[in-house]
Amino acid sequence: MNDAVRQYLGARFGFDGLESTTGETLKALKRAPHFGLPLPEVAAFLQDCDLVKFADMTPTVEECERALAQAERIVRATMPAQAAHPPFAQEARAS
């Protein structure tokens, strides 16, 4: 999940998300125009993922569920406006 979010953010905002440290990622996002999400929220997600990856922490089921929800929120909040409402969703609303 961590790699997916990092890769997405890098592709979306023009940096190498998989090769960037958490600090480098946050610095890149700070420069991104119209980022649309509080950086402390993204920082908390990335730092929690770092604990699992580098400090060998084993998260609880609840922590995993919370991380999944955070990852989804990060992606959805940073999607381009058109992508946030795919055509099939617009067609369903029009019906």
N, CA, C and O atoms as a CHARMM CRD file, in Angstrom:
* protein
*
  380
    1    1 MET  N      0.83400  -1.17800   0.00000 PROA 1      0.00000
    2    1 MET  CA     0.00000   0.00000   0.00000 PROA 1      0.00000
    3    1 MET  C      0.88500   1.25000   0.00000 PROA 1      0.00000
    4    1 MET  O      0.61400   2.21100  -0.72100 PROA 1      0.00000
    5    2 ASN  N      1.93200   1.22800   0.80700 PROA 2      0.00000
    6    2 ASN  CA     2.86200   2.34200   0.87300 PROA 2      0.00000
    7    2 ASN  C      3.45700   2.62300  -0.50000 PROA 2      0.00000
    8    2 ASN  O      3.46900   3.76800  -0.95000 PROA 2      0.00000
    9    3 ASP  N      3.94900   1.58700  -1.16700 PROA 3      0.00000
   10    3 ASP  CA     4.56000   1.77100  -2.48700 PROA 3      0.00000
   11    3 ASP  C      3.54700   2.27400  -3.50600 PROA 3      0.00000
   12    3 ASP  O      3.87700   3.10900  -4.34800 PROA 3      0.00000
   13    4 ALA  N      2.32700   1.77800  -3.43700 PROA 4      0.00000
   14    4 ALA  CA     1.29500   2.21900  -4.37800 PROA 4      0.00000
   15    4 ALA  C      1.01000   3.70900  -4.21400 PROA 4      0.00000
   16    4 ALA  O      0.90300   4.43100  -5.20600 PROA 4      0.00000
   17    5 VAL  N      0.88900   4.17000  -2.98700 PROA 5      0.00000
   18    5 VAL  CA     0.61700   5.59100  -2.73700 PROA 5      0.00000
   19    5 VAL  C      1.81200   6.43300  -3.15800 PROA 5      0.00000
   20    5 VAL  O      1.64600   7.47300  -3.79500 PROA 5      0.00000
   21    6 ARG  N      3.01600   5.99200  -2.80500 PROA 6      0.00000
   22    6 ARG  CA     4.21400   6.74800  -3.19400 PROA 6      0.00000
   23    6 ARG  C      4.36400   6.82600  -4.71600 PROA 6      0.00000
   24    6 ARG  O      4.68500   7.88200  -5.26200 PROA 6      0.00000
   25    7 GLN  N      4.13000   5.70600  -5.39200 PROA 7      0.00000
   26    7 GLN  CA     4.23600   5.70200  -6.85200 PROA 7      0.00000
   27    7 GLN  C      3.17900   6.62400  -7.46100 PROA 7      0.00000
   28    7 GLN  O      3.47200   7.38900  -8.38000 PROA 7      0.00000
   29    8 TYR  N      1.96200   6.54700  -6.95200 PROA 8      0.00000
   30    8 TYR  CA     0.89200   7.41500  -7.44400 PROA 8      0.00000
   31    8 TYR  C      1.25200   8.88700  -7.24400 PROA 8      0.00000
   32    8 TYR  O      1.16500   9.68100  -8.18100 PROA 8      0.00000
   33    9 LEU  N      1.65500   9.25300  -6.02900 PROA 9      0.00000
   34    9 LEU  CA     1.97400  10.65400  -5.75400 PROA 9      0.00000
   35    9 LEU  C      3.10800  11.14700  -6.63900 PROA 9      0.00000
   36    9 LEU  O      3.06200  12.26600  -7.15100 PROA 9      0.00000
   37   10 GLY  N      4.12800  10.30700  -6.81900 PROA 10     0.00000
   38   10 GLY  CA     5.23600  10.69300  -7.68700 PROA 10     0.00000
   39   10 GLY  C      4.79300  10.90900  -9.11900 PROA 10     0.00000
   40   10 GLY  O      5.17700  11.89500  -9.74800 PROA 10     0.00000
   41   11 ALA  N      3.98500   9.99400  -9.63800 PROA 11     0.00000
   42   11 ALA  CA     3.49500  10.12900 -11.01300 PROA 11     0.00000
   43   11 ALA  C      2.56800  11.33900 -11.14600 PROA 11     0.00000
   44   11 ALA  O      2.60400  12.05400 -12.14800 PROA 11     0.00000
   45   12 ARG  N      1.75200  11.55300 -10.14200 PROA 12     0.00000
   46   12 ARG  CA     0.77200  12.65400 -10.19200 PROA 12     0.00000
   47   12 ARG  C      1.43700  14.02000 -10.09500 PROA 12     0.00000
   48   12 ARG  O      0.99900  14.97200 -10.74100 PROA 12     0.00000
   49   13 PHE  N      2.51200  14.12300  -9.27500 PROA 13     0.00000
   50   13 PHE  CA     3.10700  15.42900  -9.01900 PROA 13     0.00000
   51   13 PHE  C      4.53700  15.57300  -9.53200 PROA 13     0.00000
   52   13 PHE  O      5.21400  16.54700  -9.20100 PROA 13     0.00000
   53   14 GLY  N      5.00600  14.61800 -10.33600 PROA 14     0.00000
   54   14 GLY  CA     6.25600  14.78700 -11.06000 PROA 14     0.00000
   55   14 GLY  C      7.53900  14.56200 -10.27600 PROA 14     0.00000
   56   14 GLY  O      8.48400  15.34100 -10.40800 PROA 14     0.00000
   57   15 PHE  N      7.59200  13.51800  -9.46700 PROA 15     0.00000
   58   15 PHE  CA     8.84900  13.15300  -8.80800 PROA 15     0.00000
   59   15 PHE  C      8.89100  11.63900  -8.69100 PROA 15     0.00000
   60   15 PHE  O      7.88000  10.96900  -8.90300 PROA 15     0.00000
   61   16 ASP  N     10.04600  11.10300  -8.35800 PROA 16     0.00000
   62   16 ASP  CA    10.18800   9.65000  -8.24800 PROA 16     0.00000
   63   16 ASP  C      9.73700   9.21000  -6.86000 PROA 16     0.00000
   64   16 ASP  O     10.52700   9.18300  -5.91700 PROA 16     0.00000
   65   17 GLY  N      8.47900   8.87100  -6.75000 PROA 17     0.00000
   66   17 GLY  CA     7.90200   8.54000  -5.45700 PROA 17     0.00000
   67   17 GLY  C      8.48400   7.30800  -4.80500 PROA 17     0.00000
   68   17 GLY  O      8.57300   7.23500  -3.57900 PROA 17     0.00000
   69   18 LEU  N      8.88300   6.33100  -5.61300 PROA 18     0.00000
   70   18 LEU  CA     9.41800   5.09000  -5.03800 PROA 18     0.00000
   71   18 LEU  C     10.85900   5.24200  -4.55600 PROA 18     0.00000
   72   18 LEU  O     11.29800   4.50200  -3.67600 PROA 18     0.00000
   73   19 GLU  N     11.58000   6.17500  -5.11200 PROA 19     0.00000
   74   19 GLU  CA    12.97800   6.36800  -4.71600 PROA 19     0.00000
   75   19 GLU  C     13.16100   7.52800  -3.74700 PROA 19     0.00000
   76   19 GLU  O     14.28100   7.79800  -3.31400 PROA 19     0.00000
   77   20 SER  N     12.09000   8.21100  -3.40300 PROA 20     0.00000
   78   20 SER  CA    12.16900   9.36700  -2.50600 PROA 20     0.00000
   79   20 SER  C     11.93900   8.94200  -1.06100 PROA 20     0.00000
   80   20 SER  O     11.10200   8.08500  -0.77900 PROA 20     0.00000
   81   21 THR  N     12.68400   9.54800  -0.16000 PROA 21     0.00000
   82   21 THR  CA    12.43100   9.33900   1.26100 PROA 21     0.00000
   83   21 THR  C     11.13300  10.05000   1.63500 PROA 21     0.00000
   84   21 THR  O     10.58400  10.81100   0.83800 PROA 21     0.00000
   85   22 THR  N     10.65600   9.80400   2.82900 PROA 22     0.00000
   86   22 THR  CA     9.46000  10.49600   3.28800 PROA 22     0.00000
   87   22 THR  C      9.68700  12.00600   3.28700 PROA 22     0.00000
   88   22 THR  O      8.81700  12.76100   2.85200 PROA 22     0.00000
   89   23 GLY  N     10.82700  12.44200   3.76000 PROA 23     0.00000
   90   23 GLY  CA    11.14300  13.87400   3.76400 PROA 23     0.00000
   91   23 GLY  C     11.17600  14.46500   2.36500 PROA 23     0.00000
   92   23 GLY  O     10.65400  15.55700   2.13900 PROA 23     0.00000
   93   24 GLU  N     11.78000  13.75700   1.42900 PROA 24     0.00000
   94   24 GLU  CA    11.83900  14.22700   0.04300 PROA 24     0.00000
   95   24 GLU  C     10.44700  14.26200  -0.58000 PROA 24     0.00000
   96   24 GLU  O     10.12100  15.17900  -1.33400 PROA 24     0.00000
   97   25 THR  N      9.63700  13.26800  -0.26400 PROA 25     0.00000
   98   25 THR  CA     8.26500  13.22900  -0.77800 PROA 25     0.00000
   99   25 THR  C      7.47500  14.42400  -0.26600 PROA 25     0.00000
  100   25 THR  O      6.78700  15.09100  -1.04000 PROA 25     0.00000
  101   26 LEU  N      7.56600  14.69800   1.01800 PROA 26     0.00000
  102   26 LEU  CA     6.83600  15.82600   1.59600 PROA 26     0.00000
  103   26 LEU  C      7.31000  17.15200   1.02600 PROA 26     0.00000
  104   26 LEU  O      6.50800  18.05800   0.79800 PROA 26     0.00000
  105   27 LYS  N      8.61300  17.26700   0.79500 PROA 27     0.00000
  106   27 LYS  CA     9.17100  18.48200   0.20100 PROA 27     0.00000
  107   27 LYS  C      8.61700  18.67600  -1.21600 PROA 27     0.00000
  108   27 LYS  O      8.25500  19.79000  -1.59700 PROA 27     0.00000
  109   28 ALA  N      8.55200  17.59300  -1.99000 PROA 28     0.00000
  110   28 ALA  CA     8.01400  17.67100  -3.35200 PROA 28     0.00000
  111   28 ALA  C      6.53700  18.04200  -3.33200 PROA 28     0.00000
  112   28 ALA  O      6.08300  18.83800  -4.15400 PROA 28     0.00000
  113   29 LEU  N      5.79200  17.47200  -2.40300 PROA 29     0.00000
  114   29 LEU  CA     4.36000  17.77300  -2.31900 PROA 29     0.00000
  115   29 LEU  C      4.11400  19.21000  -1.87100 PROA 29     0.00000
  116   29 LEU  O      3.13400  19.83200  -2.28200 PROA 29     0.00000
  117   30 LYS  N      4.99600  19.73200  -1.03700 PROA 30     0.00000
  118   30 LYS  CA     4.86600  21.11800  -0.57700 PROA 30     0.00000
  119   30 LYS  C      4.97100  22.08300  -1.76000 PROA 30     0.00000
  120   30 LYS  O      4.35500  23.14800  -1.76000 PROA 30     0.00000
  121   31 ARG  N      5.75600  21.69900  -2.76300 PROA 31     0.00000
  122   31 ARG  CA     5.92900  22.53700  -3.95700 PROA 31     0.00000
  123   31 ARG  C      4.84300  22.30100  -5.00500 PROA 31     0.00000
  124   31 ARG  O      4.72300  23.07000  -5.95900 PROA 31     0.00000
  125   32 ALA  N      4.05700  21.24500  -4.83300 PROA 32     0.00000
  126   32 ALA  CA     3.04500  20.89500  -5.84200 PROA 32     0.00000
  127   32 ALA  C      1.88900  21.88600  -5.78600 PROA 32     0.00000
  128   32 ALA  O      1.31900  22.12900  -4.72300 PROA 32     0.00000
  129   33 PRO  N      1.54400  22.45900  -6.94800 PROA 33     0.00000
  130   33 PRO  CA     0.40800  23.39000  -6.95900 PROA 33     0.00000
  131   33 PRO  C     -0.89800  22.63000  -6.72600 PROA 33     0.00000
  132   33 PRO  O     -1.09600  21.53200  -7.24500 PROA 33     0.00000
  133   34 HSD  N     -1.76700  23.22600  -5.95000 PROA 34     0.00000
  134   34 HSD  CA    -3.09600  22.66700  -5.71500 PROA 34     0.00000
  135   34 HSD  C     -3.03100  21.24200  -5.17700 PROA 34     0.00000
  136   34 HSD  O     -3.75400  20.36700  -5.65200 PROA 34     0.00000
  137   35 PHE  N     -2.17900  21.00600  -4.20100 PROA 35     0.00000
  138   35 PHE  CA    -2.05200  19.64700  -3.67100 PROA 35     0.00000
  139   35 PHE  C     -3.36000  19.16200  -3.07600 PROA 35     0.00000
  140   35 PHE  O     -3.74000  18.01400  -3.30400 PROA 35     0.00000
  141   36 GLY  N     -4.05500  19.98700  -2.32900 PROA 36     0.00000
  142   36 GLY  CA    -5.41200  19.66100  -1.90700 PROA 36     0.00000
  143   36 GLY  C     -5.57500  18.78200  -0.68200 PROA 36     0.00000
  144   36 GLY  O     -6.67600  18.29400  -0.42700 PROA 36     0.00000
  145   37 LEU  N     -4.52600  18.56600   0.07600 PROA 37     0.00000
  146   37 LEU  CA    -4.63200  17.72200   1.26000 PROA 37     0.00000
  147   37 LEU  C     -3.61900  18.23000   2.27800 PROA 37     0.00000
  148   37 LEU  O     -2.50000  18.57600   1.90000 PROA 37     0.00000
  149   38 PRO  N     -3.97800  18.28400   3.55400 PROA 38     0.00000
  150   38 PRO  CA    -3.02100  18.75800   4.56100 PROA 38     0.00000
  151   38 PRO  C     -1.77900  17.85100   4.60800 PROA 38     0.00000
  152   38 PRO  O     -1.89300  16.63300   4.74400 PROA 38     0.00000
  153   39 LEU  N     -0.61000  18.45900   4.49600 PROA 39     0.00000
  154   39 LEU  CA     0.63100  17.68300   4.51800 PROA 39     0.00000
  155   39 LEU  C      0.81100  16.87700   5.79700 PROA 39     0.00000
  156   39 LEU  O      1.34600  15.77100   5.72500 PROA 39     0.00000
  157   40 PRO  N      0.39400  17.36800   6.97300 PROA 40     0.00000
  158   40 PRO  CA     0.54000  16.54300   8.17700 PROA 40     0.00000
  159   40 PRO  C     -0.19200  15.20100   8.06600 PROA 40     0.00000
  160   40 PRO  O      0.26100  14.19800   8.61900 PROA 40     0.00000
  161   41 GLU  N     -1.30500  15.18400   7.36100 PROA 41     0.00000
  162   41 GLU  CA    -2.04600  13.93400   7.17700 PROA 41     0.00000
  163   41 GLU  C     -1.24500  12.94600   6.31900 PROA 41     0.00000
  164   41 GLU  O     -1.17700  11.75600   6.62600 PROA 41     0.00000
  165   42 VAL  N     -0.64700  13.45300   5.25400 PROA 42     0.00000
  166   42 VAL  CA     0.17300  12.60100   4.39100 PROA 42     0.00000
  167   42 VAL  C      1.43100  12.17200   5.14100 PROA 42     0.00000
  168   42 VAL  O      1.85700  11.02100   5.04700 PROA 42     0.00000
  169   43 ALA  N      2.02100  13.10400   5.88500 PROA 43     0.00000
  170   43 ALA  CA     3.22900  12.79100   6.65800 PROA 43     0.00000
  171   43 ALA  C      2.95400  11.67500   7.65500 PROA 43     0.00000
  172   43 ALA  O      3.76600  10.76000   7.79600 PROA 43     0.00000
  173   44 ALA  N      1.82500  11.73500   8.34700 PROA 44     0.00000
  174   44 ALA  CA     1.49300  10.70100   9.33100 PROA 44     0.00000
  175   44 ALA  C      1.35500   9.33800   8.66000 PROA 44     0.00000
  176   44 ALA  O      1.83800   8.33400   9.18500 PROA 44     0.00000
  177   45 PHE  N      0.69600   9.30000   7.50200 PROA 45     0.00000
  178   45 PHE  CA     0.54500   8.03700   6.76900 PROA 45     0.00000
  179   45 PHE  C      1.91700   7.48500   6.37800 PROA 45     0.00000
  180   45 PHE  O      2.20800   6.31500   6.62300 PROA 45     0.00000
  181   46 LEU  N      2.75600   8.32300   5.77400 PROA 46     0.00000
  182   46 LEU  CA     4.06900   7.86200   5.31400 PROA 46     0.00000
  183   46 LEU  C      4.95800   7.43600   6.48700 PROA 46     0.00000
  184   46 LEU  O      5.68200   6.44600   6.38600 PROA 46     0.00000
  185   47 GLN  N      4.90600   8.17100   7.58700 PROA 47     0.00000
  186   47 GLN  CA     5.72200   7.82600   8.75400 PROA 47     0.00000
  187   47 GLN  C      5.25600   6.52000   9.38800 PROA 47     0.00000
  188   47 GLN  O      6.07700   5.72000   9.83800 PROA 47     0.00000
  189   48 ASP  N      3.95200   6.30100   9.42500 PROA 48     0.00000
  190   48 ASP  CA     3.44200   5.02700   9.93900 PROA 48     0.00000
  191   48 ASP  C      3.91400   3.87200   9.05000 PROA 48     0.00000
  192   48 ASP  O      4.29900   2.81400   9.54700 PROA 48     0.00000
  193   49 CYS  N      3.88000   4.08400   7.74700 PROA 49     0.00000
  194   49 CYS  CA     4.36000   3.05200   6.81300 PROA 49     0.00000
  195   49 CYS  C      5.86400   2.80900   7.00300 PROA 49     0.00000
  196   49 CYS  O      6.33300   1.67400   6.91700 PROA 49     0.00000
  197   50 ASP  N      6.60400   3.88100   7.26100 PROA 50     0.00000
  198   50 ASP  CA     8.04800   3.73600   7.50500 PROA 50     0.00000
  199   50 ASP  C      8.31600   2.86700   8.73400 PROA 50     0.00000
  200   50 ASP  O      9.25400   2.06900   8.74000 PROA 50     0.00000
  201   51 LEU  N      7.49300   3.02200   9.77500 PROA 51     0.00000
  202   51 LEU  CA     7.67400   2.21500  10.98400 PROA 51     0.00000
  203   51 LEU  C      7.50700   0.73000  10.67600 PROA 51     0.00000
  204   51 LEU  O      8.25600  -0.10600  11.18200 PROA 51     0.00000
  205   52 VAL  N      6.53100   0.41500   9.85400 PROA 52     0.00000
  206   52 VAL  CA     6.30600  -0.98300   9.48200 PROA 52     0.00000
  207   52 VAL  C      7.47100  -1.49800   8.63300 PROA 52     0.00000
  208   52 VAL  O      7.96100  -2.61100   8.82500 PROA 52     0.00000
  209   53 LYS  N      7.89300  -0.66600   7.70000 PROA 53     0.00000
  210   53 LYS  CA     8.93200  -1.09700   6.75000 PROA 53     0.00000
  211   53 LYS  C     10.32700  -1.15400   7.38500 PROA 53     0.00000
  212   53 LYS  O     11.06700  -2.11300   7.17000 PROA 53     0.00000
  213   54 PHE  N     10.67800  -0.14100   8.15500 PROA 54     0.00000
  214   54 PHE  CA    12.06100  -0.03300   8.63700 PROA 54     0.00000
  215   54 PHE  C     12.25300  -0.39600  10.10700 PROA 54     0.00000
  216   54 PHE  O     13.34800  -0.80200  10.49700 PROA 54     0.00000
  217   55 ALA  N     11.22700  -0.26000  10.92200 PROA 55     0.00000
  218   55 ALA  CA    11.37100  -0.54700  12.34900 PROA 55     0.00000
  219   55 ALA  C     10.77300  -1.90100  12.70700 PROA 55     0.00000
  220   55 ALA  O     10.69500  -2.27100  13.87800 PROA 55     0.00000
  221   56 ASP  N     10.35400  -2.62800  11.68800 PROA 56     0.00000
  222   56 ASP  CA     9.81700  -3.97800  11.86800 PROA 56     0.00000
  223   56 ASP  C      8.62100  -4.00300  12.82000 PROA 56     0.00000
  224   56 ASP  O      8.42300  -4.96200  13.56600 PROA 56     0.00000
  225   57 MET  N      7.83200  -2.93200  12.77600 PROA 57     0.00000
  226   57 MET  CA     6.62200  -2.87600  13.58800 PROA 57     0.00000
  227   57 MET  C      5.53500  -3.70800  12.90700 PROA 57     0.00000
  228   57 MET  O      5.41500  -3.67800  11.68300 PROA 57     0.00000
  229   58 THR  N      4.76700  -4.42900  13.66300 PROA 58     0.00000
  230   58 THR  CA     3.65700  -5.20400  13.12000 PROA 58     0.00000
  231   58 THR  C      2.35800  -4.50400  13.49100 PROA 58     0.00000
  232   58 THR  O      1.99300  -4.45500  14.66500 PROA 58     0.00000
  233   59 PRO  N      1.65600  -3.96300  12.49700 PROA 59     0.00000
  234   59 PRO  CA     0.42500  -3.23500  12.81100 PROA 59     0.00000
  235   59 PRO  C     -0.71700  -4.18100  13.16300 PROA 59     0.00000
  236   59 PRO  O     -0.74200  -5.33900  12.74600 PROA 59     0.00000
  237   60 THR  N     -1.65500  -3.66100  13.93800 PROA 60     0.00000
  238   60 THR  CA    -2.85900  -4.41900  14.26800 PROA 60     0.00000
  239   60 THR  C     -3.80800  -4.38700  13.07100 PROA 60     0.00000
  240   60 THR  O     -3.59300  -3.63700  12.11900 PROA 60     0.00000
  241   61 VAL  N     -4.83300  -5.18900  13.12700 PROA 61     0.00000
  242   61 VAL  CA    -5.84500  -5.18700  12.06500 PROA 61     0.00000
  243   61 VAL  C     -6.46300  -3.79400  11.94700 PROA 61     0.00000
  244   61 VAL  O     -6.67400  -3.29800  10.84000 PROA 61     0.00000
  245   62 GLU  N     -6.75100  -3.17100  13.07800 PROA 62     0.00000
  246   62 GLU  CA    -7.34700  -1.83400  13.07600 PROA 62     0.00000
  247   62 GLU  C     -6.40000  -0.81600  12.44100 PROA 62     0.00000
  248   62 GLU  O     -6.84100   0.05100  11.68600 PROA 62     0.00000
  249   63 GLU  N     -5.11800  -0.91200  12.73600 PROA 63     0.00000
  250   63 GLU  CA    -4.13700   0.00400  12.14000 PROA 63     0.00000
  251   63 GLU  C     -4.04500  -0.21200  10.62800 PROA 63     0.00000
  252   63 GLU  O     -3.89800   0.74800   9.87100 PROA 63     0.00000
  253   64 CYS  N     -4.13100  -1.45300  10.19600 PROA 64     0.00000
  254   64 CYS  CA    -4.12000  -1.75600   8.75300 PROA 64     0.00000
  255   64 CYS  C     -5.34400  -1.16500   8.07600 PROA 64     0.00000
  256   64 CYS  O     -5.24000  -0.57400   7.00000 PROA 64     0.00000
  257   65 GLU  N     -6.49500  -1.32000   8.69800 PROA 65     0.00000
  258   65 GLU  CA    -7.72200  -0.76600   8.13300 PROA 65     0.00000
  259   65 GLU  C     -7.66300   0.75700   8.07600 PROA 65     0.00000
  260   65 GLU  O     -8.09700   1.36200   7.09600 PROA 65     0.00000
  261   66 ARG  N     -7.13100   1.36900   9.11800 PROA 66     0.00000
  262   66 ARG  CA    -6.99400   2.82400   9.14400 PROA 66     0.00000
  263   66 ARG  C     -6.01900   3.29300   8.05600 PROA 66     0.00000
  264   66 ARG  O     -6.26900   4.29600   7.38800 PROA 66     0.00000
  265   67 ALA  N     -4.91100   2.56600   7.88100 PROA 67     0.00000
  266   67 ALA  CA    -3.93600   2.91800   6.84300 PROA 67     0.00000
  267   67 ALA  C     -4.54500   2.79100   5.45000 PROA 67     0.00000
  268   67 ALA  O     -4.29100   3.62400   4.57900 PROA 67     0.00000
  269   68 LEU  N     -5.34000   1.76100   5.24200 PROA 68     0.00000
  270   68 LEU  CA    -6.00300   1.58700   3.94900 PROA 68     0.00000
  271   68 LEU  C     -6.95100   2.75200   3.67300 PROA 68     0.00000
  272   68 LEU  O     -6.99600   3.27200   2.55800 PROA 68     0.00000
  273   69 ALA  N     -7.70100   3.15400   4.68400 PROA 69     0.00000
  274   69 ALA  CA    -8.61300   4.29000   4.53200 PROA 69     0.00000
  275   69 ALA  C     -7.83800   5.57700   4.26100 PROA 69     0.00000
  276   69 ALA  O     -8.25700   6.39300   3.44100 PROA 69     0.00000
  277   70 GLN  N     -6.71000   5.76200   4.94700 PROA 70     0.00000
  278   70 GLN  CA    -5.87700   6.94800   4.71800 PROA 70     0.00000
  279   70 GLN  C     -5.31900   6.94700   3.29900 PROA 70     0.00000
  280   70 GLN  O     -5.31300   7.98300   2.63300 PROA 70     0.00000
  281   71 ALA  N     -4.85500   5.80200   2.83800 PROA 71     0.00000
  282   71 ALA  CA    -4.30300   5.70300   1.48300 PROA 71     0.00000
  283   71 ALA  C     -5.36200   6.07200   0.45900 PROA 71     0.00000
  284   71 ALA  O     -5.09400   6.82000  -0.48200 PROA 71     0.00000
  285   72 GLU  N     -6.56100   5.54800   0.64400 PROA 72     0.00000
  286   72 GLU  CA    -7.64200   5.86400  -0.29600 PROA 72     0.00000
  287   72 GLU  C     -7.97100   7.35500  -0.25800 PROA 72     0.00000
  288   72 GLU  O     -8.19400   7.96900  -1.30100 PROA 72     0.00000
  289   73 ARG  N     -8.00100   7.92900   0.92700 PROA 73     0.00000
  290   73 ARG  CA    -8.29500   9.36500   1.05200 PROA 73     0.00000
  291   73 ARG  C     -7.23100  10.19800   0.35600 PROA 73     0.00000
  292   73 ARG  O     -7.55600  11.17000  -0.32500 PROA 73     0.00000
  293   74 ILE  N     -5.96700   9.83100   0.51700 PROA 74     0.00000
  294   74 ILE  CA    -4.88000  10.57200  -0.12400 PROA 74     0.00000
  295   74 ILE  C     -5.04100  10.53800  -1.64000 PROA 74     0.00000
  296   74 ILE  O     -4.93900  11.56900  -2.30400 PROA 74     0.00000
  297   75 VAL  N     -5.29100   9.35600  -2.17800 PROA 75     0.00000
  298   75 VAL  CA    -5.42800   9.23500  -3.63700 PROA 75     0.00000
  299   75 VAL  C     -6.66600   9.98900  -4.12400 PROA 75     0.00000
  300   75 VAL  O     -6.58100  10.77300  -5.07000 PROA 75     0.00000
  301   76 ARG  N     -7.79600   9.76200  -3.49300 PROA 76     0.00000
  302   76 ARG  CA    -9.02800  10.42300  -3.95000 PROA 76     0.00000
  303   76 ARG  C     -8.94100  11.94500  -3.84400 PROA 76     0.00000
  304   76 ARG  O     -9.43800  12.65600  -4.71800 PROA 76     0.00000
  305   77 ALA  N     -8.31700  12.44400  -2.78800 PROA 77     0.00000
  306   77 ALA  CA    -8.22500  13.89700  -2.58700 PROA 77     0.00000
  307   77 ALA  C     -7.26500  14.56800  -3.55500 PROA 77     0.00000
  308   77 ALA  O     -7.32200  15.78400  -3.74000 PROA 77     0.00000
  309   78 THR  N     -6.39200  13.79900  -4.16700 PROA 78     0.00000
  310   78 THR  CA    -5.40000  14.39700  -5.06600 PROA 78     0.00000
  311   78 THR  C     -5.63000  14.05100  -6.52900 PROA 78     0.00000
  312   78 THR  O     -4.83100  14.42600  -7.38700 PROA 78     0.00000
  313   79 MET  N     -6.70900  13.34000  -6.82000 PROA 79     0.00000
  314   79 MET  CA    -7.02300  13.01300  -8.21700 PROA 79     0.00000
  315   79 MET  C     -7.41300  14.27600  -8.96800 PROA 79     0.00000
  316   79 MET  O     -8.02200  15.17700  -8.39100 PROA 79     0.00000
  317   80 PRO  N     -7.06900  14.35100 -10.24700 PROA 80     0.00000
  318   80 PRO  CA    -7.55900  15.48100 -11.04200 PROA 80     0.00000
  319   80 PRO  C     -9.08900  15.49300 -11.00600 PROA 80     0.00000
  320   80 PRO  O     -9.70900  14.43500 -10.90400 PROA 80     0.00000
  321   81 ALA  N     -9.69400  16.65100 -11.08700 PROA 81     0.00000
  322   81 ALA  CA   -11.14400  16.78400 -10.94700 PROA 81     0.00000
  323   81 ALA  C    -11.90400  15.86700 -11.89600 PROA 81     0.00000
  324   81 ALA  O    -12.88500  15.24600 -11.48700 PROA 81     0.00000
  325   82 GLN  N    -11.48600  15.76800 -13.12900 PROA 82     0.00000
  326   82 GLN  CA   -12.18700  14.92100 -14.10500 PROA 82     0.00000
  327   82 GLN  C    -12.09700  13.44700 -13.70600 PROA 82     0.00000
  328   82 GLN  O    -13.07200  12.70700 -13.84300 PROA 82     0.00000
  329   83 ALA  N    -10.93700  13.02100 -13.21600 PROA 83     0.00000
  330   83 ALA  CA   -10.75300  11.62400 -12.82900 PROA 83     0.00000
  331   83 ALA  C    -11.55300  11.27400 -11.57700 PROA 83     0.00000
  332   83 ALA  O    -11.90100  10.11300 -11.36500 PROA 83     0.00000
  333   84 ALA  N    -11.83900  12.26400 -10.76000 PROA 84     0.00000
  334   84 ALA  CA   -12.58600  12.01100  -9.53500 PROA 84     0.00000
  335   84 ALA  C    -14.03700  11.63000  -9.82800 PROA 84     0.00000
  336   84 ALA  O    -14.71300  11.04100  -8.98400 PROA 84     0.00000
  337   85 HSD  N    -14.50800  11.96800 -11.02600 PROA 85     0.00000
  338   85 HSD  CA   -15.87900  11.64300 -11.43800 PROA 85     0.00000
  339   85 HSD  C    -15.82700  10.95000 -12.78900 PROA 85     0.00000
  340   85 HSD  O    -16.04600  11.58700 -13.81900 PROA 85     0.00000
  341   86 PRO  N    -15.53800   9.64000 -12.79700 PROA 86     0.00000
  342   86 PRO  CA   -15.43500   8.92600 -14.06400 PROA 86     0.00000
  343   86 PRO  C    -16.74200   8.97300 -14.84300 PROA 86     0.00000
  344   86 PRO  O    -17.81000   9.13000 -14.25200 PROA 86     0.00000
  345   87 PRO  N    -16.66600   8.83900 -16.16800 PROA 87     0.00000
  346   87 PRO  CA   -17.86300   8.95900 -17.00800 PROA 87     0.00000
  347   87 PRO  C    -19.01100   8.05400 -16.56900 PROA 87     0.00000
  348   87 PRO  O    -20.16500   8.48100 -16.59900 PROA 87     0.00000
  349   88 PHE  N    -18.72600   6.81300 -16.16200 PROA 88     0.00000
  350   88 PHE  CA   -19.81900   5.92500 -15.77700 PROA 88     0.00000
  351   88 PHE  C    -20.57200   6.46100 -14.56700 PROA 88     0.00000
  352   88 PHE  O    -21.77600   6.23500 -14.44000 PROA 88     0.00000
  353   89 ALA  N    -19.88500   7.16400 -13.68000 PROA 89     0.00000
  354   89 ALA  CA   -20.56300   7.74900 -12.51200 PROA 89     0.00000
  355   89 ALA  C    -21.47600   8.89600 -12.94500 PROA 89     0.00000
  356   89 ALA  O    -22.55800   9.07500 -12.38600 PROA 89     0.00000
  357   90 GLN  N    -21.04300   9.66600 -13.93300 PROA 90     0.00000
  358   90 GLN  CA   -21.85300  10.77600 -14.44400 PROA 90     0.00000
  359   90 GLN  C    -23.08600  10.22800 -15.14100 PROA 90     0.00000
  360   90 GLN  O    -24.17500  10.78000 -14.98600 PROA 90     0.00000
  361   91 GLU  N    -22.93500   9.14200 -15.91200 PROA 91     0.00000
  362   91 GLU  CA   -24.07100   8.54800 -16.59500 PROA 91     0.00000
  363   91 GLU  C    -25.09400   8.02400 -15.59400 PROA 91     0.00000
  364   91 GLU  O    -26.29900   8.16200 -15.80900 PROA 91     0.00000
  365   92 ALA  N    -24.62600   7.42600 -14.50200 PROA 92     0.00000
  366   92 ALA  CA   -25.52100   6.88700 -13.48700 PROA 92     0.00000
  367   92 ALA  C    -26.32300   8.00600 -12.82500 PROA 92     0.00000
  368   92 ALA  O    -27.50100   7.83300 -12.51300 PROA 92     0.00000
  369   93 ARG  N    -25.67800   9.15500 -12.61200 PROA 93     0.00000
  370   93 ARG  CA   -26.37900  10.28800 -11.99600 PROA 93     0.00000
  371   93 ARG  C    -27.40900  10.87300 -12.95000 PROA 93     0.00000
  372   93 ARG  O    -28.45600  11.35200 -12.51300 PROA 93     0.00000
  373   94 ALA  N    -27.12300  10.83900 -14.25900 PROA 94     0.00000
  374   94 ALA  CA   -28.02300  11.40900 -15.24500 PROA 94     0.00000
  375   94 ALA  C    -29.28100  10.54600 -15.42100 PROA 94     0.00000
  376   94 ALA  O    -30.31300  11.04500 -15.86900 PROA 94     0.00000
  377   95 SER  N    -29.20100   9.28400 -15.08000 PROA 95     0.00000
  378   95 SER  CA   -30.34500   8.36800 -15.27400 PROA 95     0.00000
  379   95 SER  C    -31.42500   8.57400 -14.26000 PROA 95     0.00000
  380   95 SER  O    -32.44300   7.88400 -14.29400 PROA 95     0.00000
